[in-house]
């Protein structure tokens, strides 16, 4: 059997003699380790190392060179070695496990030719580095506060990552955490589930957030998660060797020690160390070298890198043009007055006109779904957000074309149909209020989001139904055909309300989703806000009238006046207040009785009214 040795440094000599040596059941030769004159022990020797992190790497190099069977013991100052090799905290148990263990081949990871025990951190690693997770609530709150206070100092750097397969990824990142495996930490359960100490691979976790809001969401939710989940801004690279380079020298920490280098070169020497380890570090005998992999699709690329490097993180993420080419192309297509757009515009207007005359809600809903107006309006919102003159001109032209066609064909329908009846569906579109503006704003947000996110596009039909653009246009055309300005103006105001609300809300949504910086978007959003403010003046008046009507109805409904009861009250606050109601009475009423009831109502409301009453005689 090979000899057994216990390596230690001068500062641990007394502790080794009094506390460590008595814990061994086998015969072990204590040997002083000096960096200047490393020990020359026989190959296949069983070597126990009770040293701090600063000497652990040297001993691992010697063990690889001389083919020792190495067991690293939990020294008080071996924090990174303890994490990297999943050592038991209890020294006695660690020694017992090492004495019973058989040597297993594991990898050795070097960073710039120096053994990496735990992790190398470039920039900010947050709680994603091994052992970086807080254990109790006070630590979690403290880390949360520190991260939030320091977020203004996070400046992305342009970094390039070259793998063993000579593929290169370039991005803007605020931090990188490099490590060999994630066993013994929460990272192994969700972020790096397939990392092993003998798979011939190393891992790089790249922190590349696009905005402060993205970091805030991570910081605030992380303390409440039972398990660490991969955030969207985290890129992952798994490879045998990795070179990280930047525009200038890189400051990083190597197992907690500050370092500086032109580049970080991570190199994995597969299965080069004979390690004596217990069950605390699972080693799969069947594990072979894994394939190289990259998960970097969500990281900044192209134009976005130049826009972010060397600047504080923006509050809201800004997408570069090359990152939403498909969306921009779609919006440009939607801004054109294509034959399909013109055809659907005519059909939806005629269908809406028939539905309005027939007072049929299902037919009107069909016209809403068929109408193509939402597409150029969303394109107009993007044009205002990004200040794109060509898109603004195309979308405005298409929108105006659709508007004229709707008015023309609705007016034509009013001539063809020999009826001048204000149906309930027409009446419902003559008195818009702030409530309609609220519907338009919410629909604008939903429409912009559905265009920006493919997985939400299926909701566009619901948005079209909610905002109902074509029916008010059809009513406006019908009003013009009747030469009834009251009908035409009321419905046109509803359409303008929808248009202004959608454009403003969609523009703000595109800004929030990062399709333009605020400095570029503020002019367009200011114009949309001004339009909404102008439209809101009659809406506020209408809303106040609705509020007054609601108060009157609430006050009079079920009111007892003598022996009669008022019910089914409706009010219209125009000129003298118009009331329509039922009077429930036990006996027939005379004209004098009705005048008395009217006078009583006027006295209670303190204003003149026009009363339209239906008398219901009820006998018990």
C-alpha positions in Angstrom: 0.0 0.0 0.0 1.3 3.5 -0.9 2.4 5.8 1.9 0.0 8.4 3.3 1.0 12.0 3.9 -0.7 15.1 5.5 0.4 18.4 3.9 0.1 21.5 5.9 1.6 25.0 6.2 3.7 26.5 8.9 0.9 28.5 10.4 -1.2 25.4 10.9 1.6 23.3 12.5 0.3 23.4 16.1 -3.3 22.8 15.0 -2.3 19.8 12.9 -0.4 18.2 15.8 -3.1 18.7 18.4 -6.3 18.5 16.5 -5.9 17.0 13.0 -3.5 14.1 13.4 -5.5 12.4 16.2 -8.5 12.1 13.8 -6.7 9.7 11.4 -7.2 6.0 11.9 -4.5 5.2 9.3 -0.8 6.0 9.7 -0.1 9.4 8.2 3.2 11.2 7.9 2.8 15.0 8.6 4.7 16.9 5.9 5.3 20.7 5.8 4.3 22.3 2.5 6.4 25.3 1.4 5.6 27.0 -1.9 9.3 27.7 -2.5 10.3 24.1 -2.2 7.4 21.8 -3.0 7.4 18.3 -1.7 8.6 15.5 -3.9 6.4 12.6 -2.8 6.3 9.2 -4.5 3.6 8.6 -7.3 0.3 7.1 -6.2 0.9 8.4 -2.7 -2.2 9.1 -0.6 -2.0 12.8 0.2 -4.2 14.7 2.5 -4.0 18.5 2.2 -5.0 20.7 5.2 -4.2 24.1 3.7 -5.8 27.5 2.9 -7.1 28.4 -0.6 -3.8 30.2 -1.5 -1.9 26.9 -1.3 -4.6 24.5 -2.5 -4.0 25.3 -6.2 -0.3 24.6 -5.8 -0.9 21.2 -4.2 -3.4 20.3 -6.9 -0.8 21.1 -9.6 1.7 18.9 -7.7 -0.8 16.1 -7.4 -1.5 16.2 -11.2 2.2 16.2 -12.0 3.1 13.4 -9.6 -0.1 11.4 -9.9 -0.9 11.6 -6.1 -4.2 10.5 -4.8 -5.4 13.7 -3.2 -7.9 14.4 -0.5 -8.5 18.1 0.3 -9.6 18.6 3.9 -11.9 21.5 5.1 -9.4 24.1 6.4 -11.0 27.3 8.0 -9.4 29.4 5.2 -10.3 27.1 2.3 -13.6 28.6 1.5 -13.4 28.2 -2.3 -11.8 24.8 -2.1 -14.6 23.7 0.2 -17.2 24.9 -2.4 -15.4 23.6 -5.4 -14.9 20.1 -4.1 -18.1 20.0 -2.0 -16.1 19.3 1.2 -17.9 18.4 4.4 -17.7 21.2 7.0 -17.0 18.6 9.8 -13.2 17.8 9.7 -13.6 14.4 11.4 -16.3 13.3 8.9 -14.3 14.6 6.0 -11.2 12.6 7.1 -13.2 9.4 7.6 -14.8 9.7 4.2 -11.4 10.3 2.5 -9.8 7.3 4.2 -12.6 5.1 2.9 -12.8 6.6 -0.6 -11.2 5.3 -3.7 -9.5 7.7 -6.1 -11.6 9.0 -9.0 -10.4 10.9 -12.0 -11.7 14.5 -12.1 -11.0 17.6 -14.2 -8.8 20.5 -13.3 -9.9 24.0 -14.5 -7.3 26.7 -14.9 -7.8 30.4 -15.4 -4.8 32.1 -16.9 -2.7 29.0 -16.1 -3.7 29.1 -12.4 -5.9 26.4 -10.9 -9.4 27.7 -10.3 -10.9 26.2 -7.1 -14.4 27.8 -7.2 -15.1 30.6 -9.5 -13.7 33.6 -11.5 -15.9 36.6 -11.4 -15.5 39.4 -14.0 -17.6 42.5 -13.1 -20.8 41.9 -11.1 -21.8 38.3 -10.2 -24.6 39.0 -7.8 -26.0 35.8 -6.2 -25.3 33.7 -9.3 -21.8 32.8 -8.2 -21.4 29.5 -6.3 -22.1 30.2 -2.6 -23.4 33.7 -3.4 -27.0 32.8 -2.3 -28.0 34.4 1.0 -29.1 31.9 3.6 -31.4 34.0 5.9 -33.8 36.9 5.4 -31.5 39.5 6.9 -28.7 38.6 4.4 -31.3 38.6 1.6 -32.6 42.0 2.4 -29.1 43.4 2.8 -28.0 42.0 -0.6 -31.2 43.3 -2.2 -30.6 46.8 -0.8 -26.9 46.8 -1.8 -27.8 45.7 -5.4 -30.5 48.3 -5.8 -28.2 51.1 -4.4 -25.4 50.1 -6.8 -27.4 49.5 -9.9 -26.7 53.0 -11.2 -23.0 52.1 -11.4 -23.5 49.1 -13.7 -21.9 49.9 -17.0 -21.9 47.2 -19.7 -18.6 46.3 -21.3 -18.1 44.9 -24.7 -16.8 41.3 -24.3 -16.0 38.6 -26.7 -16.2 34.9 -25.9 -14.2 32.4 -28.0 -14.9 28.7 -27.4 -12.9 25.5 -28.1 -14.7 25.2 -31.4 -13.4 28.7 -32.4 -16.9 30.2 -32.4 -17.1 33.7 -31.0 -19.9 35.5 -29.3 -19.7 39.2 -28.7 -22.1 41.1 -26.4 -22.4 43.9 -23.8 -22.3 42.5 -20.3 -22.0 43.8 -16.8 -20.5 40.6 -15.4 -19.3 37.0 -16.0 -19.1 34.1 -13.6 -16.8 31.2 -14.7 -16.7 27.9 -12.9 -16.2 24.2 -13.5 -19.4 22.8 -12.0 -22.3 23.9 -9.8 -22.7 20.9 -7.4 -23.5 21.9 -3.9 -25.3 25.1 -4.9 -28.8 26.1 -6.0 -27.3 26.8 -9.4 -27.0 23.0 -10.1 -30.8 22.5 -9.8 -32.0 25.0 -12.4 -29.3 27.0 -14.2 -26.5 24.4 -14.6 -28.2 21.1 -14.0 -25.8 19.1 -16.2 -22.5 20.3 -14.9 -20.0 17.7 -13.6 -16.5 17.7 -12.2 -15.4 15.0 -14.7 -17.2 16.0 -17.9 -14.2 17.9 -19.4 -16.2 21.2 -19.6 -16.3 24.6 -17.9 -19.2 27.0 -17.7 -19.5 30.8 -18.2 -22.6 32.6 -16.9 -22.9 36.0 -18.7 -24.9 38.7 -17.1 -26.2 40.9 -19.9 -29.3 42.9 -18.8 -30.6 45.5 -21.1 -32.2 47.8 -18.5 -32.5 48.7 -14.9 -36.1 47.5 -14.8 -34.9 44.1 -15.8 -32.5 44.0 -12.9 -35.0 45.3 -10.5 -37.4 42.5 -11.3 -34.7 40.0 -10.7 -33.5 41.6 -7.5 -36.9 42.0 -6.0 -38.2 38.5 -6.9 -35.0 36.6 -6.1 -35.3 36.7 -2.3 -38.8 35.1 -2.5 -37.8 32.2 -4.7 -37.2 28.9 -3.1 -34.9 28.0 -6.0 -32.7 30.1 -8.2 -34.2 30.2 -11.8 -32.4 31.4 -14.9 -33.3 35.0 -15.6 -33.7 36.1 -19.2 -30.7 38.3 -19.2 -28.4 35.4 -18.3 -26.3 33.8 -21.1 -24.7 30.4 -20.7 -21.7 28.9 -22.5 -20.4 25.4 -21.9 -17.1 24.5 -23.5 -13.6 22.9 -22.9 -11.7 26.1 -23.3 -12.9 29.7 -23.3 -11.2 33.0 -23.9 -12.8 36.2 -22.7 -11.4 39.4 -24.1 -12.4 43.1 -24.1 -11.4 46.4 -25.4 -9.1 47.0 -22.4 -7.5 45.1 -19.6 -10.0 43.1 -17.4 -10.3 43.4 -13.7 -11.6 40.1 -12.1 -11.4 38.0 -9.0 -9.8 34.6 -9.0 -11.3 32.7 -6.1 -11.9 36.0 -4.4 -8.4 37.4 -5.1 -8.4 40.6 -7.3 -6.5 40.1 -10.6 -5.9 42.0 -13.8 -5.2 40.6 -17.2 -5.6 41.4 -20.9 -7.9 38.4 -21.3 -9.2 35.5 -19.3 -8.3 32.1 -20.6 -10.2 29.2 -19.1 -8.8 25.7 -19.9 -10.1 22.4 -18.7 -7.7 19.5 -18.3 -10.0 16.5 -18.3 -9.7 13.7 -15.7 -6.2 14.7 -14.7 -6.5 14.7 -10.9 -6.9 11.5 -8.8 -9.3 12.8 -6.1 -10.3 11.1 -2.9 -13.8 12.3 -2.2 -16.9 11.1 -0.3 -20.5 11.2 -1.3 -20.7 14.9 -0.9 -19.4 15.4 -4.4 -21.3 13.0 -6.8 -19.1 11.7 -9.6 -20.7 9.8 -12.4 -18.3 7.1 -13.7 -20.1 7.0 -17.1 -19.8 10.7 -17.7 -17.9 11.5 -20.8 -16.9 14.8 -22.3 -20.0 16.7 -23.1 -20.8 18.7 -26.2 -20.2 22.4 -26.4 -23.3 24.4 -26.0 -24.4 28.1 -26.0 -27.6 29.8 -24.8 -27.0 33.4 -25.8 -30.0 34.3 -27.9 -31.4 36.9 -25.4 -28.1 38.8 -25.0 -27.5 42.2 -26.7 -26.1 41.8 -30.2 -25.4 44.0 -33.3 -26.3 47.6 -32.9 -27.5 47.1 -29.4 -23.9 46.5 -28.2 -22.6 49.9 -29.4 -25.6 51.6 -27.9 -25.0 50.1 -24.4 -21.2 49.9 -24.0 -19.7 52.4 -21.6 -23.0 54.0 -20.6 -25.2 53.4 -17.5 -28.0 50.9 -18.0 -31.1 52.6 -19.3 -34.2 52.5 -17.1 -36.1 50.8 -20.0 -34.5 48.4 -22.5 -33.9 49.8 -25.9 -34.1 47.4 -28.8 -31.8 48.0 -31.8 -33.2 48.1 -35.3 -31.7 44.8 -36.3 -33.4 43.1 -33.3 -36.9 43.8 -34.6 -36.6 43.7 -38.4 -39.5 41.3 -38.7 -41.8 43.6 -36.7 -40.7 46.7 -38.5 -41.2 44.9 -41.9 -44.7 43.9 -40.8 -45.6 47.4 -39.7 -44.4 48.8 -43.1 -46.6 46.3 -44.9 -49.6 47.2 -42.7 -49.0 50.8 -43.5 -49.7 50.3 -47.2 -53.2 50.7 -48.8 -53.1 47.3 -50.4 -56.0 45.8 -52.4 -56.8 43.5 -49.5 -57.0 46.5 -47.1 -59.4 48.4 -49.4 -61.6 45.4 -50.0 -61.9 44.6 -46.3 -62.6 48.3 -45.6 -65.5 48.4 -48.0 -66.9 45.0 -46.8 -66.6 45.9 -43.1 -68.2 49.3 -43.6 -71.2 47.8 -45.5 -71.6 45.0 -42.9 -71.4 47.5 -40.0 -74.1 49.7 -41.7 -76.5 46.8 -42.1 -75.9 45.8 -38.5 -76.6 49.3 -37.3 -79.8 49.6 -39.3 -80.9 46.2 -38.1 -79.6 46.9 -34.6 -77.9 43.6 -34.6 -74.9 43.3 -32.2 -73.6 40.0 -33.8 -73.4 41.6 -37.3 -71.6 44.6 -35.9 -69.1 42.4 -34.1 -68.5 40.6 -37.4 -67.7 44.0 -39.0 -65.3 44.8 -36.1 -63.3 41.6 -36.7 -63.3 42.2 -40.5 -62.1 45.8 -40.3 -58.4 46.3 -41.1 -58.1 49.8 -39.6 -56.1 48.7 -36.5 -53.1 47.8 -38.6 -52.2 51.3 -40.0 -53.1 52.8 -36.6 -50.4 50.7 -34.9 -48.0 51.5 -37.7 -48.8 55.2 -37.1 -48.0 54.8 -33.4 -44.6 53.2 -34.2 -43.9 56.0 -36.7 -44.5 58.6 -34.0 -42.4 56.6 -31.4 -39.4 56.2 -33.7 -39.9 59.5 -35.6 -39.9 57.6 -38.9 -41.1 60.0 -41.7 -41.7 57.4 -44.4 -43.7 55.1 -42.1 -45.6 58.1 -40.8 -46.5 59.2 -44.3 -47.5 55.8 -45.5 -49.7 54.9 -42.4 -51.3 58.4 -42.4 -52.2 58.1 -46.1 -53.6 54.6 -45.6 -55.6 55.7 -42.6 -57.0 58.7 -44.4 -57.9 56.5 -47.4 -59.7 54.0 -45.2 -61.5 56.9 -43.4 -62.8 58.4 -46.7 -63.9 55.0 -48.0 -65.8 54.2 -44.8 -67.6 57.5 -44.9 -68.4 57.3 -48.6 -69.8 53.7 -48.5 -71.7 54.3 -45.3 -73.3 57.4 -46.9 -74.1 55.4 -50.0 -75.8 52.8 -47.8 -77.9 55.5 -46.1 -79.2 56.5 -49.6 -79.9 52.9 -50.6 -81.8 52.1 -47.4 -85.0 54.3 -47.2 -85.0 54.6 -43.4 -84.0 57.5 -41.2 -84.4 55.7 -37.8 -81.9 56.2 -35.0 -81.7 52.6 -33.8 -80.4 51.7 -30.3 -77.0 50.6 -31.9 -76.7 54.0 -33.6 -77.8 55.9 -30.5 -75.2 54.1 -28.5 -72.4 55.7 -30.6 -73.6 59.3 -30.4 -72.5 60.2 -26.8 -68.8 59.2 -26.2 -67.3 59.8 -22.8 -64.1 59.3 -20.9 -65.1 55.6 -20.5 -64.7 55.2 -24.3 -61.3 56.8 -24.1 -60.4 54.3 -21.4 -61.4 51.4 -23.7 -59.3 53.0 -26.5 -56.2 53.3 -24.3 -56.4 49.7 -23.1 -57.0 48.5 -26.6 -54.0 50.5 -27.8 -51.7 48.9 -25.3 -53.0 45.4 -26.2 -52.7 46.1 -29.9 -49.1 47.3 -29.6 -48.2 44.4 -27.3 -49.8 41.8 -29.6 -47.8 43.2 -32.6 -44.5 43.2 -30.6 -44.9 39.7 -29.1 -45.7 36.9 -31.5 -47.2 34.7 -28.7 -49.8 37.5 -28.1 -50.9 38.0 -31.7 -53.8 35.7 -31.3 -55.5 38.4 -29.2 -55.8 40.9 -32.1 -59.3 39.8 -32.9 -60.3 40.6 -29.3 -58.6 44.0 -29.5 -60.6 44.8 -32.7 -63.9 43.9 -31.0 -63.0 45.9 -27.9 -62.1 49.1 -29.7 -64.8 49.0 -32.5 -63.3 51.4 -35.1 -65.6 50.9 -38.1 -69.1 51.1 -36.5 -68.6 54.8 -35.4 -67.3 55.6 -38.9 -70.3 53.9 -40.4 -72.6 56.0 -38.1 -70.8 59.1 -39.2 -71.3 58.3 -42.8 -75.0 57.5 -42.2 -75.3 60.9 -40.4 -73.8 62.7 -43.4 -76.1 60.8 -45.7 -79.1 61.9 -43.6 -77.6 65.4 -43.4 -77.9 65.0 -39.6 -74.9 66.8 -38.1 -75.8 65.7 -34.5 -75.5 62.0 -35.6 -72.4 62.6 -37.7 -70.6 64.7 -35.0 -71.3 62.3 -32.1 -70.1 59.3 -34.0 -67.0 61.1 -35.4 -66.1 62.2 -31.9 -66.2 58.5 -30.8 -63.9 57.5 -33.7 -61.5 60.3 -33.0 -61.5 59.3 -29.3 -60.6 55.7 -30.3 -57.9 56.9 -32.8 -56.2 59.3 -30.4 -56.4 56.9 -27.4 -55.0 54.0 -29.4 -52.1 56.0 -30.9 -51.1 57.4 -27.6 -51.3 54.1 -25.7 -49.6 52.2 -28.5 -46.7 54.7 -28.7 -46.1 54.6 -24.9 -46.2 50.8 -25.1 -43.6 50.7 -27.9 -41.5 53.0 -25.8 -41.8 50.8 -22.7 -40.9 47.7 -24.8 -37.7 49.5 -25.8 -38.3 50.2 -29.5 -37.1 53.8 -29.1 -35.3 55.9 -26.5 -37.4 58.6 -24.8 -35.4 61.4 -26.4 -36.5 60.2 -29.8 -40.1 59.3 -28.8 -41.0 62.4 -26.7 -42.0 64.5 -29.8 -44.4 61.9 -31.2 -45.9 61.1 -27.8 -46.3 64.8 -27.1 -48.4 65.2 -30.3 -50.5 62.2 -29.4 -51.0 63.5 -25.9 -52.1 66.9 -27.3 -54.6 65.1 -29.6 -56.0 63.2 -26.6 -56.2 66.4 -24.6 -58.2 68.1 -27.3 -60.6 65.2 -27.8 -61.0 64.9 -24.0 -62.7 68.3 -23.6 -66.1 67.2 -25.0 -65.6 63.8 -23.4 -65.2 65.3 -19.9 -68.4 67.3 -20.5 -70.2 64.2 -21.6 -68.8 62.2 -18.7 -70.0 64.9 -16.2 -73.4 64.7 -17.8 -73.5 61.0 -17.5 -72.4 61.4 -13.8 -75.3 63.8 -13.2 -77.8 61.5 -14.9 -76.6 58.6 -12.8 -77.0 60.7 -9.6 -80.6 61.6 -10.6 -81.5 58.0 -11.4 -80.0 56.8 -8.1 -81.9 59.4 -6.2 -85.3 58.9 -7.9 -85.3 55.1 -8.4 -87.8 53.6 -5.9 -88.7 57.0 -4.5 -92.1 57.3 -2.7 -94.1 60.4 -3.5 -97.4 60.1 -1.5 -99.0 56.8 -2.5 -97.0 56.3 -5.7 -93.6 54.8 -6.4 -91.1 55.8 -9.1 -89.2 53.0 -10.9 -87.4 52.3 -14.2 -86.1 55.9 -14.1 -83.9 57.1 -17.0 -82.6 60.6 -17.4 -81.2 62.7 -20.2 -79.3 65.9 -19.0 -79.9 68.1 -22.1 -81.6 71.6 -21.7 -84.3 70.9 -19.1 -83.6 67.5 -17.6 -85.7 64.9 -19.4 -87.0 62.1 -17.3 -88.6 58.8 -18.4 -90.1 56.7 -15.7 -92.9 54.4 -14.5 -95.3 55.6 -11.8 -96.7 52.7 -9.8 -100.0 53.7 -8.2 -102.9 51.8 -6.5 -105.5 54.0 -8.4 -105.9 56.0 -11.6 -104.1 59.3 -11.7 -105.6 62.6 -12.9 -103.7 65.4 -14.7 -103.5 67.3 -11.5 -101.9 64.2 -9.7 -99.3 64.0 -12.5 -98.5 67.8 -12.2 -98.2 67.3 -8.4 -95.7 64.5 -8.9 -93.7 66.6 -11.4 -93.6 69.5 -9.1 -92.4 67.3 -6.2 -89.6 65.9 -8.4 -88.6 69.4 -9.4 -88.5 70.5 -5.8 -86.4 67.6 -4.8 -84.0 68.0 -7.8 -84.1 71.8 -7.6 -84.3 72.2 -11.4 -87.1 72.1 -14.0 -87.7 68.7 -15.7 -89.6 67.4 -18.7 -91.4 64.2 -17.4 -92.4 61.3 -19.6 -94.4 58.9 -17.4 -96.0 55.5 -17.8 -98.7 54.9 -15.2 -98.9 51.3 -13.8 -101.9 50.6 -11.6 -101.1 48.0 -9.0 -103.7 46.6 -6.6 -103.1 44.3 -3.7 
